[in-house]
Amino acid sequence: MEAHRQASQQITPDVEATDDPIHGNQEGRFFHGYYDSYPYLPLYILCGWHLLLSKLRRANIGAVEAVKRTVGQIRSNWPRIRILLGADSGFFRETLMAWCEANKVDYLFGLARAMLVFARRYGVGCAVFAICRTRGDAAAKAGRRLGGVLN
């Protein structure tokens, strides 16, 4: 935020994680099925090339607290800015989506390939992104909505 003289209309932080395998019986050891190992999952929140947050966390800890902290820092400097949080399917969790909706943070989360295969096979319709807008438009009234067309 300090790199900008004034706020734009929107900021788009992106939540990312990577795995850091644990060796032995270290504190915080938790099996993670996706990685098929016992990793720590460092969490990063970036906006373009700017690192907003970096946190080492256990594999069974979500991202809500880190997102709360980052959004709080953004809003303390730019209270009226629109925030569109981006993340991949690893963050597609009810607790994070509910927090975003309750705090007027728009979000765009990618869905895992397994969900796309399911949608294709069973005709569940569209399943490329989960989109929720908290600005009072039709999407907010409908809650979460799946978008994108599978052909």
C-alpha positions in Angstrom: 0.0 0.0 0.0 2.9 2.3 0.7 4.0 1.8 -2.9 0.9 3.7 -4.1 0.2 7.3 -3.7 -3.6 6.8 -3.8 -6.0 3.9 -3.8 -7.4 2.6 -7.0 -11.0 1.5 -7.2 -10.2 -2.2 -6.6 -7.4 -4.3 -5.2 -7.1 -8.0 -6.0 -5.0 -9.9 -3.4 -4.2 -13.5 -4.4 -3.9 -16.2 -1.8 -1.3 -18.9 -2.5 0.2 -21.8 -0.6 3.0 -24.2 -1.2 4.2 -27.3 0.7 7.2 -27.7 2.9 7.7 -31.3 3.9 8.2 -32.0 7.6 10.9 -34.5 8.5 10.5 -36.6 11.6 8.0 -35.8 14.3 8.1 -32.1 14.3 5.5 -30.0 16.1 2.4 -29.3 14.1 2.7 -32.5 12.1 -0.5 -33.2 10.2 -1.1 -35.5 7.2 -2.3 -33.7 4.1 -4.0 -36.0 1.5 -3.4 -33.7 -1.5 0.4 -33.7 -1.0 0.4 -37.3 0.4 2.8 -36.2 3.1 3.2 -34.3 6.4 3.9 -30.8 5.2 3.8 -27.3 6.6 1.8 -25.1 4.2 3.4 -21.7 3.9 0.7 -19.1 3.0 1.3 -16.1 0.8 -1.0 -13.2 0.0 0.2 -11.2 -3.0 -1.0 -8.3 -5.0 0.8 -8.3 -8.3 4.5 -8.3 -7.4 3.8 -7.0 -3.8 3.9 -9.5 -1.0 1.2 -8.6 1.5 1.6 -11.5 3.9 3.8 -14.6 4.4 3.0 -17.1 7.1 4.3 -20.6 7.9 1.3 -22.7 9.0 0.4 -26.3 9.8 -1.4 -28.3 7.1 -4.7 -28.3 9.0 -5.0 -24.6 9.4 -7.1 -22.5 7.0 -6.5 -19.1 5.6 -9.3 -17.1 7.3 -7.1 -15.4 10.0 -4.5 -14.4 7.5 -7.1 -13.0 5.1 -8.8 -11.1 8.0 -5.4 -9.5 8.9 -4.6 -8.6 5.4 -8.1 -7.1 4.6 -7.9 -5.2 7.9 -4.6 -3.6 6.9 -5.9 -2.7 3.4 -9.1 -1.2 4.8 -7.3 0.7 7.5 -5.5 2.6 4.7 -8.2 2.5 2.0 -11.6 2.1 3.7 -13.7 2.4 0.5 -11.7 0.2 -1.9 -13.3 -2.8 -3.4 -11.4 -6.0 -2.5 -11.6 -9.0 -4.9 -9.8 -12.0 -3.3 -8.5 -14.6 -5.7 -7.4 -18.1 -4.8 -7.2 -21.6 -6.2 -9.4 -24.6 -5.3 -7.4 -25.3 -2.2 -9.1 -22.3 -0.5 -12.6 -23.2 -1.6 -13.8 -23.5 2.0 -17.1 -22.5 3.6 -15.4 -20.6 6.4 -13.4 -18.4 4.1 -16.4 -17.8 1.7 -18.7 -17.0 4.7 -16.1 -14.6 6.2 -15.7 -12.8 2.8 -19.5 -12.5 2.4 -19.9 -11.1 5.9 -17.1 -8.6 5.4 -18.0 -7.3 1.9 -15.0 -9.0 0.2 -15.7 -10.3 -3.2 -14.0 -13.5 -4.2 -13.1 -15.6 -7.2 -12.0 -19.1 -6.4 -10.9 -21.7 -9.0 -12.4 -25.1 -8.8 -10.5 -28.4 -8.8 -10.4 -30.6 -12.0 -12.4 -33.3 -10.2 -15.3 -30.9 -9.9 -15.1 -30.0 -13.6 -15.1 -33.7 -14.5 -18.1 -34.3 -12.3 -19.9 -31.4 -13.9 -19.2 -32.6 -17.4 -20.2 -36.2 -16.6 -23.4 -35.5 -14.7 -24.5 -32.3 -16.4 -24.4 -30.2 -13.3 -23.9 -27.3 -15.6 -21.1 -24.8 -15.3 -18.2 -25.2 -12.9 -15.2 -23.1 -13.7 -15.3 -20.5 -11.0 -17.3 -19.9 -7.8 -18.2 -16.2 -7.8 -19.9 -14.3 -5.1 -20.5 -10.5 -5.3 -21.4 -8.8 -2.0 -22.6 -5.6 -3.5 -26.4 -6.2 -3.5 -26.7 -7.4 -7.0 -28.5 -10.6 -8.2 -25.5 -12.7 -7.4 -25.4 -11.6 -3.8 -29.1 -12.5 -3.4 -28.5 -15.9 -4.9 -25.5 -16.5 -2.7 -22.8 -18.5 -4.5 -23.0 -19.1 -8.2 -21.0 -21.3 -10.5 -19.9 -19.8 -13.7 -18.2 -20.7 -16.9 -19.4 -23.1 -19.6 -18.1 -26.6 -20.2 -18.1 -27.6 -23.8 
